[in-house]
């Protein structure tokens, strides 16, 4: 029987900062970074608009190790993961909510080389 995937996110964008690694007891590793995605919209009157969204990405285990060795601020990647919502309480007792993408896999996207005229 095939498993149906009901929570799947695919993004392509650029890292906004260097990934941050945290190691836990027992050797478990987690990496977090921000990813910017940009869409371009054209209006019928010839005008256009650019919309950039920031996404918080978390990777665990082997994926986290791959991120640390292969990615840095500005890297362009394509990723797949799942959307996770959660909440926590601050030291002051305020409830905060967050949304993040827990990454399953990624691929570095090569930028198109600029044409050099000799």
SULSUL-V573286 format. One record per backbone hydrogen bond with DSSP energy under -0.5 kcal/mol. CO is the residue of the C=O (numbers start at 1). NH is the residue of the N-H. E is the energy in kcal/mol with one decimal. If there is no record, write none. Layout:
co->(CO,CO)
nh->(NH,NH)
e->(E,E)
//
This chain:
co->(4,9,11,13,14,15,19,20,22,24,25,28,29,30,31,32,33,34,34,35,35,36,37,39,41,43,47,49,51,53,55,55,56,57,58,59,60,60,61,62,63,64,65,66,67,72,75,75,76,77,78,79,80,80,81,82,84,86,88,90,94,96,98,100,100,101,101,102,105,107,108,115,116)
nh->(6,81,79,77,36,74,21,32,30,27,28,24,61,22,59,20,57,16,17,37,55,14,53,51,49,46,43,41,39,37,35,57,101,33,103,31,63,64,65,66,67,68,69,70,71,75,15,77,109,13,107,11,104,105,9,102,100,98,96,93,90,88,86,84,102,58,103,82,80,78,110,117,118)
e->(-0.7,-2.3,-3.0,-2.6,-2.9,-2.3,-0.5,-1.9,-2.5,-1.7,-0.6,-3.2,-2.0,-2.7,-2.6,-2.8,-3.1,-2.4,-0.5,-0.5,-2.5,-1.9,-2.7,-2.9,-2.8,-1.7,-3.5,-3.3,-2.5,-2.5,-2.6,-0.5,-2.8,-2.0,-2.8,-2.9,-1.1,-0.8,-1.9,-2.4,-2.3,-2.2,-1.9,-1.8,-2.6,-2.5,-2.2,-0.5,-3.0,-2.1,-2.5,-1.9,-3.1,-1.8,-2.8,-2.8,-2.5,-2.3,-3.2,-2.0,-3.0,-2.1,-2.2,-2.9,-0.6,-2.7,-0.8,-2.0,-2.5,-2.6,-0.6,-0.5,-0.5)
//
